[in-house]
Amino acid sequence: MAIYQSILLAVDLHPHCDEFTAKRALDIAKQSGAKISIVHAVEHINAYGVAQAYPTVIDLEEQMLKESQEGLASFANKYGIPASQQFVEIGSPKSVILAKADEVKADLIVVGSHGRHGISLLLGSTANAVLHHAHCDVLAVWIKDHQHK
């Protein structure tokens, strides 16, 4: 029996970082015969009711969502991930990733981790938040600085 059956790849749509992380997730999926899903979170810019005062914020959020859906589709299609397994959600990355992992019954979440300078940045990272709250294995793929220059 394969170690993993359902892998969730979380991406931030920065091509150089995501490509490295995707290749790692796809290698694991191929080795284990796992289904792979991909998710991207669009930060909710109307979290504090800003849209009531500035209606254009809603338009901006809708535009960000549309562009993210197009970007994710392009990226996922490049790696053969079907549309039915591509997800763009509005919310905090940690919440979106964890909810989608539960929804797709992921037994592995793969995220990129920049490990930027300083412990406070590392502790505040999405990868760290997912690692500490996930109900399954998490692979934080370290993205070296030279890989995304």
N, C-alpha and C positions, 0 to 999 in steps of 0.2 A: 504494500500500500504506500502511496506517495506521502511524503511529509506534509505537503501543502496541497490543498484542493482549490482554494479561492484566495487570490492575491489582490490587494487594493494598492494601486500605485497613486500616491498623492503628488501632484505637481504644482509648481507656482508659475508655469509658463515662461520661464527664462530658459531659452533653448539649450544653452551649453550645459547648465546644471541639470535640467530635466533629461537630456539625452544620456548623460552618464548614469543617472538614477534609473531611467527606463531600461537601459541595457542590462543593468544588474537584475531588475525585476523580471525581465523577459527571459534571462538566462535561468533563473530559478523556476519560472513557470514552465519553461521547456523541459528542464530536468525532472520536474515533478508531475508534469502533465496537468498543471493547475490552470483554471480559468483566471484571466486577468481583467480587472476593471480599473478604470482611471478616474480620478476626481480632482477638481480644482475648486477652490473657494474664492468667491468674490467678497471682499470685506463690505459689510453693510454700512454705507456712509450716512444712512438716515437713522442711526442708532439713537440719537438724542432728539428726534423730532425736528431736525433741521429743515426737512422738506415742507413743513407747515409754514415756515418763514421764507423759505427759498424754494419754490416749486421746481426750479431747474435742477435741483439735486435729484429728484426722481428721474428726470430725463437722463442725467449723467449716470445714475446707477443702472438704468435700463441699457444705456449704451455700453457700459462696462460689462454687463452681463452678456450682451449680444457679441461683443468682441471676444470675450472669454470663451463663449461657446464655439465661435468660429476657430479661434486659436487652438482650443482643445481638440476639436474635430480634426483639424489639419495635422496636429501632432500625433494623435491616436491613430489616425488612418495610416500614417507613415510606418507605424509599428504593427499594423494589422489588428488593432483593437476595435471591435465592432461598435457601431453607434449605440446599440442597446446596453453597452457596458461603459459608456462615457457619461460622466456626470459633472455638471457645473451647478453649484449651489451658492446662495448668498448667506453669509454668516462668517463667524470667526473660523479660521482654518482648523483649529483644534476641534471645535464642535462639529464642523462639517465632516471632517475626516473620520472622527469616531462614530458619528451617526451612520455614515455611509458604510463603514466597515461592518457595523452590526447588521445593516440592511442587506448587504451582499454576502453576509456570513463569512467574512474574510477570516482566514486563519493566519494571515501574514499581511501586515501593512508595510509598504516600502516608502520611505520619505528621504529627501535629501537633507543633509545637515551641513551648514556652512562652517560651524565651529568658529565663527568670527572671534576676533581678539577679545579677551576678557571673559571672566566667569559669568558676569551678569548677562551678557549677550547670549551665552550658551544656555544658561538656565531659563532665559526668557523665550527660547526658540520654540517654534511649532513642533519640531521633532522631539524635543524634550517633553513638551506637554502631552503629545500623543503617546510617547513611551510610558509615561507614568499613569495614563488613564485608559489605555487600550485593554480590551478583553482578549487579546491574541498576541502573537509574536509581532515584534516591530523590528525592522531593519532600517537603521539610520545610516544611509550611505554618505560617507564623508566626501564633500565636494572641496577639493583642493583649490586654493586661490588661483593657481595657474590654469586650471581647467575652465574658468569662466571669465578670463580676461579677453 
